[in-house]
Amino acid sequence: MSDYSVQRFRDGWAIVWRDDAGKRRRRALAAADRIGAEAEARQRWRLGNRAPWTVGRIVTAYREDRAREGIATVDRQADAWKAMKPFWDEVSPQLIDEEMCQGYAARRARSAATVRYELGMLAVALRWAKEKKMIADAPTIWRPAPPERRERHLTRAQFRTFLAKVRAPHAQLYMVLAIATCARPKAILELTWNRVDFDRGLIHLNPEGRAQTAKHRPVVPIADYALKPLRAAYEARQSDHVIERGGKAIANIKKAFAAASERSTVQATPYTLRHTGAVWRAEDGVSMSEIAQLMGHDDSRTTEKHYARFSPTYLRKAANAGAW
């Protein structure tokens, strides 16, 4: 919570707070509307509030800044900070060292991935504070080594077994599109019919108005095997969303995966199918560059790191060289 409020004052707005003696103070703002007044008040408060920039105060200001920018990770950051706050709230950035970060990791007692994310958020918030001249320097934040990442995928036989146990039509369509597009789950669930171009055979995964981020949403061709189920769903559509049930968009597909996994004994998640589609294409000899474009990777090196070994030509020339 902020230590001030923005209130109506005469024909405009004012920032209102209580001083150290508890006396109510008020200062008129120049902004003409509420949004502008809140922005001006935040800036005035940051410049005028002489309280020390603790980690808690920095993270709060950083999260407010991210929220104004519409950053998609705000909710996750809120959950992370809830867990981090008891340890870090009153800490001065100048006191942070490797031993303190390791102590937090031991106290947190969660997976390396979770602790890495939380300490990574702390590092980013402190660098942001340095850029904003709130602190003179941002300390180096130790983080645990990243866990080994293994992309699980299904064989074609496993996928057929799994798909046969998917009952709901909207879930069946999702499974087909997941393989056909290699798109992230959210991109498929948010896909609307106005971005499915049957005439040109293209799917525009990125909605109008959404800025491309690191999780790039490309334009991809409609796979031949996806065309028939897509047209059938279009004819039966009850809403603007491609993945729908009873005229309502589907926010989460995990229950359908869990049910099909239980019925088929083939364990799969939404991300399993994204990786499965990429592996199959590598096995079929599709170039890493094309797979990268399909998956929305900005750099094919990311694709090569995870999928090159599945290609039939992977290091074949290098392995066969040097024969005697």
N, C-alpha and C positions, 0 to 999 in steps of 0.2 A: 504494500500500500504506500502511496506517496504521502509525504508529510505536509502537503499543501492541497488546496482545492481551487478550482476555477469557478467563479460565480459571476452572476450578472451584477453590473455596477453602473448606475445611471443609464446612459444609452449604449454602453459597451460591456466590457468584461474586466475582471480583476483577478489577480492571484491572491489568495488568502491563506495565511499560516499563523502559527503561534510562535513567539520568540522563546528564548530560554527561560524567561520569567513567566511564561504561560499567557502573556498578553497577546490578544488577537491583532494581527497586522494585515494590511491590505495595500495593494499597489495596482493602479490601473494599467491595463494592457493596451497596446496599440491596435491589435487585431480587431477586425470587424465581425468575425463570425466565431462560432464555438470551436471549430476544428483549428482555425488559425490561433485562437487564444490558447488552446491546450498546447499546441506546438511551441508558442512563445513562452508559456509558463514553464514548460519543461526545460527550455534553454536557460531562462532566467534562474531557475532553481539550481540547475547544475553549476552555473557560473557563480551564483551567490551563496550556495550552501557550502560552508567551510568544513563540514564534517569529513572525516577521513574517508578516502576511497577504499573501503574494505572490499573483499571478494563479493560479499552479498550485495553491496550497493552497486558494484560494477556489473554483476550478472543481471541484476534487475534492470538496470539502464540498457544493457545490451539486448535483453529479451524484448523490452519495449521498442527498441529500435528495429529489431527483426520483425516484430508484429506490425509495425507501421509499413514496412517494406513488403508485407504479405509473404514472408518466407514460409515454405511449406512445412518446415521442421519445428515450428513454434510449439505445437502440442507435445511433441516428443521432448523438446527442451524443458518444457514445464514439468513433465514427469521426472526427468533426470534431475532437475534442480530440487525437486521435493525430496529426493533421496540424498542429494549432496549437501543441502543447506545446513543440517545440524553440525557437520564437520567444518564447512568452509565459510559460513556466513560472516563471522567476525574476524576472519583471518586477514592480516595485511599482506598484500601481494609481495612486499619486500621480504617476507619471512618464508616464502614458499621455496622449498628445495626438493631434491630427489627423495630424501628420507621422508619428508612429509607426504609426498605423493604415494610412496610405497606404503606408508602407514595408513593412508586412506584406502588403498587397495586391499590391505589386510583386514581393515575394519569393515569394509563394504562386503567382502566375502561373496562376490558374485563372479560371473564368468569374465574371462579376459576381454571378451568383446564388449560387454557392458561397461566395465571399468575404463576401457580404452575410449569408448564413446563419451563417457562423462568427463574424463580428464581432457579429452580433445575439445569438448565444448568449453571447458575452463580455459584452455590455452587460447582458443579463438576469442573468447570474451576479453581476456587480458590484452591480447594484441590489439583488439578493437579499442580498448580503453587507452592504450598508448597512442594510437592514431588520433584519438579525440583529445589527447593531451590531458587526460585525467590522471595518468601516472607517468612517471619519467621513463620507466622501462618495464618490459614484460618479462617475467622470469621464464626460464625453460621448464616446461612441464614434462616430467617423466611419465611414460605410459608403458604398460606391460606389452610384451611382444604379441603381435597379432596371432591368433590361433591359425593353424593350418587349414586352409579352405579347400574343401573337396566338393566339387559340383556333382551332386547325385543326378543320374538320369535313368530313364527307362529304356529297355530294349523295345523294339517294335512289337514283339510278342507280348511283353508286359503291358504295353499301352493298349493293345487290342483287348486284353483281358480286363484291364481297368475300365476302359470306355464302355465295355459291354455291361458293366454294373452301374453306370451312371444313368439314373432314371429320369430326372427332370429335363425337359427339352432345353430350357435355358442353360442348364449345366452342360448338356451334351454339346451345344453350340459353343460354349466357352472353351471346352476342351479342344475342339477342332481349331478354333481361332488361335488358341495358345500355341499349338504346334505350327500352324500356318504362318503366324506373324512373328513368333518369338518375342512378343511384346510383354512388358511388365503387367502384372495383374490389374493395377489401377488404370492403365491405359485402355485395357480391353473393357473393363467394367464401365468406364466413362465414355466409351465409343457411342456415337449417335449416328442415326441413319443418314443424316445430311453429309457425313464425311465418308460414306461408302459410295464410291463412284462405280456403278455397275457398267456404265458405258465404256469407261477407260480401263476398267478392271483394277482399280486402285483403292486402297484404304488410307485415309489421312488420319493418322493416330493422334496428331496434335490438334486440340480444339482451337478455334479462332479466339484470339485474345490471350492465350496462354504463352508466356515467353518460354522459349526453349531453355532448359536447364541442363545440368550434367546428366540428368535422366532424359536424354533426348528421345523425342517421339517422331519417328520418321514417317515418310509416305512409303507404303509397301504394296506390292502387287497382291491381288487376290489369288491365292493358290487354286489350281484347278479343282482340287478335292474339297475346297471350302466354298466354292461357288454355289453348288446346289443347296446345301443347308442354309447358306446365307439368304438365297432367294426365297426359300421356303419360310424362313423366319420373317423376312420382309413382308411377304404376303399376309402373314398372320400377326403382324405387329400390332401392339396396343399402346405403344408409347414411342417417344423419340429415341429411346435407348435400344441398342442392339441386344444387349443382355438384360432381359426383363422377365418379370414374373407377375402375371395378373395386372399388367399395365404399370407396374412400378419397377423402377431401376433397382438393381441389385448392388448393395454397398459392399458385401463381403461374400466370397464364394467358398470360404474355408469349410463350411459345414458340408457342402456337396462333396468336396474332396475327402473329408473324413468318413462320410458315409460310404462312398465308393471304395475307399481304401479298406474299410472293414469288410464289405461284401466280397471284394475281389482278392483280399489278402496282399494286394500290391500297394505299397505305401507311396503316396504321391502328394505333393503340395502344389499350389499355383506356380511357385518358382521352379519346381521340378520340371514342369512342362516347358518352361522357357529354356532351361538348360538342355532338356531332351531334344527340342527342335534344333538347337544349335549343334549338338553332337551328331544328330542324324545327317545334317547338311555337311558337316566335316567328313563324316564317314562316306558320304556320296561324292566327295571330291570337290565340293564348292570351295572357292577361295576364301581365305580369311578376310580379305577386303570386302567381299560381298556379304559374308556373314556379319561382319562388323556393321555394315550399313543397315542390314535387316534388324539387328538388335539395338541400333541407336548408339553404338559406341563411337566416340569421336576419334579414337585412335585404334587402329587395328592391332596394335601391340597388346591391348587389353584382351582382345579376342584370341590372339595367338597364345597368350599365357594360359588360357583355360581350355582351348579347344583344338589347338594345332595338333596335339598328340593323337587325336582321333582320326586324322586324315590318313588315307592309305599311303600317301607319299611322304609322311612325316619323317624327316631326317634320313630318308631312304638312300639318297645320293651320298650323304655323308657317311652312312653306315657301310655302304658298299665300296667306298674309296679306300685306297691303301691295301688292296688285296695283293698277295704275293703269288 
